[in-house]
Amino acid sequence: MEYDVIIVGAGLSGIVAAAELADAGKKVLLLDQEPASNLGGQAWWSFGGLFLVDSPEQRRLGIRDSRELAWQDWLGTAGFDRLDDEDSWGFRWAERYVDFAANEKRDWLHSIGIRFFPVVGWAERGGSLADGHGNSVPRFHIVWGTGPGIVMPFRDRIRRGIQQGLIHYLPRHRVTEIISGNGGVTGVRGERLAPSDAKRGVATSRDVESLFEVQGGAVLVTSGGIGGNHDLVRKHWPARLGRPPARMLSGVPEYVDGLMLAASEKAGGRLVNRDRMWHYTEGIRNFDPVWPNHGIRILPGPSSLWFDAEGRRFGAPNFPGFDTLATLGAIGKSGYDYSWFILTRKIIEKEFALSGSEQNPDLTGKSIRMILSRVLPGAPAPVQSFLDKGEDFITADTLPELVAGMNRLAGSDLIRLEEMERQIRARDREMDNKFAKDLQVTALRGARNSLGDKLIRVAPPHKILDPDAGPLIAVRLNIVSRKTLGGLQTDLDGRVLGEDGHPVPGLYAAGEASGFGGGGVHGYRSLEGTFLGGCLFSGRQAGRALAKK
């Protein structure tokens, strides 16, 4: 047998597992349908946020965190309610992952050269009770170098493994079938696609040059989820989130198609929690797209006012950056596929960031000079580019002009100026005191008690209709497809389980294909920083388990 392990998918979890296996002296075949330019997969495009607990970065900012608080937040967020069945292994993975984040994770990453930006972000703030959804404290640690900064240490280990003859990397090899025989999985079949020199993320052809078949001691599926396949997303869209959007942007390349999930199921693996998914509600169309229908997510601070398509302001917990899934449901139940932010120049200058390594050249390029320029007047350069060129942005000096522009962009007169002005003025009156009944106003004032938020994330509270804070800005927000929270059910070694609850011999899974561990480590919701972290952890777990095989 030529290979100890065949890995299907060269994304983050796949290359982490391959690196672990090569370090243990195992022979690995790493297959991927995309060109070599895509090594590292979606992680390369990410903002590079990782969930860490009680880190030195938190402590330097005066943030008191603990494993107990993180576990409380995880349980309140996940809402595991299928513990005797589909959540049984996801729950166990969650316990292990929170332990990992509170202990070994940072030291392990530090040992391979990964460093962190000193200001810790506060994602998914919750907006409910202490034991409900959300992070009680900031935990979103941005990697110095963003997504590429995470991928490159593992890419270098892959290259070393190739030089040592331990890793055989074959891009443009599309697996279509997992081979079973002799009581277990023995290899894979697929198509060798035509060579391509396409850049990372760009759509490639599916022209077949020949077929291939290869045998191995085990097959590890690390092929991702279904976010690029909108038909599958709509098929599994749960009723609790309202109707599935007819129009949706893609936050991932179209090769994230879910085909290997179907192949794994055919080989005897069990797919669980298909109805759990994570899509973003603050999407804007990329004016310079890399892949078809390319959407970029706004990472908002808490001050923008959020309205549905008819101009009705959302209530708690549907504030920017508080509860992604609740807001997704509110939009779905509104009867429309989009919503609106209304904000000011002061807010956009301090509170708008864009997700993605390419949208943050200062952090990605590790440029202190460029980072310092963020404190200067004006929106960050990537945000300003969208203000100037993005189809979803409207700028106006007065509210009547702004509302007229919103209705023109929507192609309807859904928003009534009088009602919009009434709601904004009601909110603005809450700014006359240091206390308020408006929960969003209370929340943004509370956020500024966090040093990181006060320094770079949350604008000083002000009235939206204050001319000195203008001009006014409206942003049409689209749904952006992103993550699959369910997946192949796996035990703590990454072994794929069958319908009978027993491992399918020789079949393993990691990363998004396994719901980031166990078929759904997140339950219903994410605390953020846990997708990259879930790929790192599940890939490492599977790689180390297979190395002992």
N, C-alpha and C positions, 0 to 999 in steps of 0.2 A: 504494500500500500504506500503510494508516494507521499500523501499528505496526512498529517495527524488531524488537522482541522481545516475545513473549507468554510470561509467567512463570506457571506453574501451581503454586500453593502459596505462601501468604504467611507461611510460617514464617521462621526466622532466615536460612537460606541464600537464600531467595527475596527477602527484603527487602534483604539485603546486595547481591545481584546487581542488584536494581532501583536501589538507591542509586548503585552504581558506574555503571550505564548512564545514569541521569539526569544525573549529574555530567559525563558525556561528551556530553551533549546529545541522547541517543537517546530516541525515543518508546517507552514501555513500557506494555503492558497487563498488570496484575497481577490474576490471578483466584484466588479461593478459595471453597470450598463453604461455609465457616463465616461467621458474622456478623463485622462489623468489630471487634467486641470481642475477636476472636481474633488480631488482627494480631501477628505475632511467634511464633505457634504454641507448640510445647512449650517453647521456650527460656524463655518467661515463667515457667513453673512450676519451673524448675531452681534448684539451689543456687548456680549461677553459678561452678562450678569450671573453671579453665582450666589446661592443661598449658603451663608455661613452663620454659625451660632457662637456668640461670646468670643469674637475674634479680637485681635489686637487693634484692628482698625475701628471696631465698635467702641472698645474701651477708651481709645484715645479721644473719641468724640463724646465721652461721658454716657454712652449707651449701656445700660445694664441688661444683659441677656443671659439666658440659661437654657440648658437642655430641657428642663421642665416647662419653661415658658414656650419654647419652640414646639414641643410635643403638644401642648395645650392648643396652640394656634393651628398645628397641622390637623389635629382631630376635628376642631371646629370648622376648619376649611374643607376637609375631605368629605365629611358627612357619611362615612362608611355605613351602609345600611344593608349590605349583602354578605355579612361576615361568615355565614355558614356555607357560602357558595362562591360567588364571583369575587368577593372582596377578601376571601380568606388568606390568600397569599399576598395581595396588595398591601394589606394591613401589616403583615410581617416585614415586607420590604420597607414600608414606611418607618417602622421602628428602627430598622437597621440604618436607613438613610439619615434619619435625624441624629442618631448616634454618630454616624460618619461625619455629618456636617458640624457637630459639636466637638469633635475630637480630632480624628486623623486627617480629615480632608484638606485643611489648609496646609498642614505640614507636608503632606504628600505632594501637593501641587507646588509648594515652595521648593521642594527638593528637586523638581525637574525644571525650575527656572521661571515659574509663573508668579507674577507680582500683581498687586492690586492698587487701584486708585485710592487715595486716602479718605475720600468722602463716601460714606455708605448711603445708598439710596433707600427710600421707603416706598416699596411697591405694594400693591394690594393692601391698602390701609384698613379695609374692612367696612366700618360704618355701622356695626351692630353692637352686640354685647361682648364682654371680655372673653367669653368662651365660644364666640361665634367665629365667622370667617375673618381672615385677615392677619397680617403681621402686627403684633403689638408694638414692635420696635423696628427701626430700619435694619434690614438684613441683606440688601441687594448690593453685593460687592462686585464692582466693575473691574474686569481684568485689564491690566495695563497692556494695551495692544488689542483690546476687544476680542472678537471672535478669532481672528488670525493668531492672536497671542495665546489662545488656548490650543488651537490646532497644531501650531508649528512644533512644539516639543514632541508631540506624538508623530507628526510627519517625519521628523528627524530620526526617531526610533524606527519607523517603518523603513526608511532609506538604509539605515544601518543593518536592519534585518535582511533587506534585499542584498546588500553587499556581502553579507555573511552566508548567503545561500539558504536562509531559513524562511524567508517570505518570498513568494512568487505572486506578484501583483499583475492582474490582467484586467485593465479597463476595457470597455466596449464588449463585455461579456455579460449578456442578459440571461439570468437564470429563469427558466419557465416551469421547471418541475423539480421536486425533491424526490430522489429515488429511494424506495424502500425495498428491503429484502432481508432474508435470514432473521426476521423478528425485529428489525430496526431500520433506521435511516443509514444509507451507505454512500450517498453521493448526490450529485445534481446533474441535470441536463439543461441545455439552453441554446441560445443563439449568439454567434459571434457577429457583432454588428460592424457595419462599415466604419473605417477609421474616421476620426473627426478631430479637427484642431480648434473646435469651438471653445470660447472662453468660458470660465466658470459660470454656471447657472443658465447659460444660453441653451435654448432647445436644440436637440440633436435629432438626426434621422433615426429611424428604426429599420433601415435597410439591412437585410440579413445577408452576410457573405457565406456563412457555413453554420453547421450545428456542432455542438460539442457535448461531451459527457465525461465526467471525472468522478473518481472514487475517493473517499476519505474516511477517516476514523470517526468523524462527527461533522455535523453541519450546524453552523451558528448563523442565524438570521438576524441581520442588523440593517434592514432595508428601509426603516422609517415607517411612516403612517400613511394617511390618505388625503392630506391637506391639499395636494395638487389635483385631486380627482373630485371635482365639485359634484358630480353625479352621486358618488358614494357618500360624500358629506351630507347631501340632501336626503339620501336614502336612510341614513341612520340618525338624522336630526330628530331630537326628542320633542315631544309635544309640549313639555314643560318650558321650552324656550320659544314658544310661539311657532308661527309658520316658518319654514326654511326660506332664506332669502333667494329670490329669483335672480338677483344681481349681486355678485360678490367678487371682491378682489382676491388675488392669490398672494399669500405671504411666503409661499415656498415655490420652488421651481416645479414644472409640470411632471418631472420624473418621480415626484412623491405621490405615487399612484396606487399604492396598496396591493399591487399584484402578488408580492411575495407573501402577504398575509393569507391570500386565498390559496396559494401553493402550499403553505404550511398547514392550513386547515385540511387540505386534501390529503396531506401526509399523516394526518391523525392528530394534529395539534388543536387545542381548544381556544377559540377566540371568545373573550368575555368583555363585558362593559362596553359594547359597541356604541351605546347611546351617549357615552361620555366624551365630550370634546371641548376644545378650548380655542375659541376664535375671538379675535380682537374687534373692538367696536369703534376704534379711533383711526380708521384706515383712510389714507389719501392715495390717489392714483399717482404712481411715479411718472413724472414727466420725461424721464430718461430710463425707460424700463430695461431690465436685463432679461426677464422671462415674460411670457405672455400674461397680460392682465396683472402686472406687477403692482402690488400694494405695499405701502410703507406705513408702519404704525407710528402715530404720535405717542410719545411718552409724556403725558401731561402732568404738570403740577395741579394743585387742588382748586385753583381760583376760577377757571373758566366756567361760565354758566352753560349747562347742557340742556338742550331742548329736543323734543321729538320733531318729526317732519312737519307737523302742524303748528309748531311753535309753543308747545306746552312744556314747561320746565319739569325735568325729572326731579323726584324727591329722593330722600335717603333710602338706600345707600348708594344711589346711582349718581355719584359725583366722580369727577375725573380722578382716576387712579385708586379707587376704593374697592369696587366689586365688579370685576369684568363680567362674570357670568350673570349676575343679577341685571346688569345693564343690557347684556345681550338679550336676555329674556324680555326686558321691558321694551326694547326696540322691536323684537320679533312680534310682541303682542300689540304694538302700535299700528300694525297693518302696513308698515313701510320698511324699506331696506336700508334706510339711512337716517341720520340725525344731525344735529348742529351743535357746534360750540359757538358761543359769542364771548369775546374777550377784548382786551385793549392792547395797545402797544407795550405798555409796562408789563403786562402778563406774558406776552409772547417772548419778550426779551429775556425774561428770567425763567419761565416755566416750561417752554417748549423744547423738548429734545426729540430726535427722530431715532427710531430703533434701527440698528444695523451698523455693521462695521464701516460700510462705505459712506454712511451719513454722519460719521463722527471721525473725520480725518485727524483731528488733534489727538484723541485717545488711541485711535488705531495706529497712528504714526508715532506715538509716544513723544509728542511735541509739547514740552512745557510752555514754550512761547505761545503756541496757538491756544492752549488751554487758558492761559492768563488773559487772552484777548476776549474770553467769554464775559469777563466782568466789565468790558467797555460798553458804552451805549450802542444800542442796535441789537437786532436779532442775530443769533449765530449764523454764520455764512450758509450752511446747508438749509436752515429754516428760511432764511431770506430768499434763497433760490426758489423754494416752493411758493413763497409769497409772490415772487415775481413771475413764475412760470407755471405753477400748479393750477390745475383747472378747478380745484375745490376751495380756493381761497377768495374771499371778497374783502376789500378794504374800503372804508367810507368815513367821512368826517361826521356825519349825522346818522341817527338811527333810521329816519325815513329812507335815506339813501341805501343804508345797509339792508333793510328789509326788502326794498325793491330789488336789490341785487340778488338776494337769496331767492326770491320768487322767480327771477329770470333764470337763475342757474337750475332751479328745480323744474322749470317749465310749467309752473302752476302758481296760483295765488293762494296757497294753503296758509301762509302766515299773515296774520292781521296785525298791522302796525299798532293799533290801539292796545291790543291784548299783550303784545310783546313789550310795549313801553310800560304798561301797568306792572308786569312781573319784574322787570328790571328795576323800576323805581322802588317797588316794594323791597327788593333786596338791597338797594342802595341806602334806603333809610336805616337799615340795620347797621350801617357803618358809622352812625352818629355816636354810638357808645362803644366801649370796649367789651361789652357783653351783648348777646343777641339771642333771639329764639330761632333764627335761621341756622339750621344745623350745619350747612356748608360753611357759613361765615364763622361759626364756632370752630369748625374743624380746621379751617385754614389758619386761624389765629393760633390754635393749638399746635399746628404743624411747625410754626416758627419757633416753638420751644425746642425743637430739634436743631442742633447746631448746623448740621449738614443742610437741612432744608432752608434755614435762615440765610446761610452763606450763598448757596447757588441754586436753590430749587423753588422757593416760594416767594412771590412778589409781596412787598408791603401791602397790606389791605387798603383798598381804595374803592371809590365808586366807579362803576362801569361807565356811567354817563358823564364822568368828570372830563371836561375838554382837555385838561392838562395831561390826562392819561392816554389820550387818543393818538392816532385815529382808532376807530372801532374796527374789529376784524371778525368775520364769520368764517367758519370752516365747515364744509359739508363732510360728514364722517360716514365712511362706508364700512361694511363688515369685511374683515380680512380673514380668510381661512388660515389656520395655523396648525394646531396640534391635535393628535389623537390620544385621548387619555386612557382608553381601553386598549386591549391587544392580546397577544398570546399569553396565556396563563403560564407562569414559570415558578419553579421553586427557588430557593435562595442561592442555588448554584447556576441558575439560568436554564435549567432543564425544562423543556416545554412539556406541559402536562396534557394528557388526552381527556376525552369526555369521562373516562372512568376515574380521573384524578391521579393516575399513575404516569410517570414520565414516559414519553415516547423515546425509546432507546436511540441515542445518537443525534437527537434534535435539540438544539438550544436556541435561545433568543435573547436579545438585549436591546437597549435603547427604546425608541418610540414603538418599535414593532412589538415589544413586550409591555406596552403601557408604562415604560420606564422602570419596569420591574414588577413581576407578579401578575401582570395583566391589568394594572391600574394602581400604581403607588400613590397617585394624587386623589383617588376617589373622584368626587365631582368637580373639584376646584384646585387651582394651583396657588401657592404663595409667591410664585415667580422666583427666578434664579434656580429653579429646580428641574428645568428641562435639560439644559447643558449638564447640570450636576447629576441628573438621573442617567444621562448617557455615559458620563464618566464612571459612575458607581456601578451601574449594571454591566457595562463593558468590562470593567476591571473584575467584577465578581465572576462573570462567565469565563473570562480569560484565565483567571487563576484556578478556577475549578477544573477547566479543561486541561490545564497544565499538569494537574495532579492525576489525570486520568491514565 
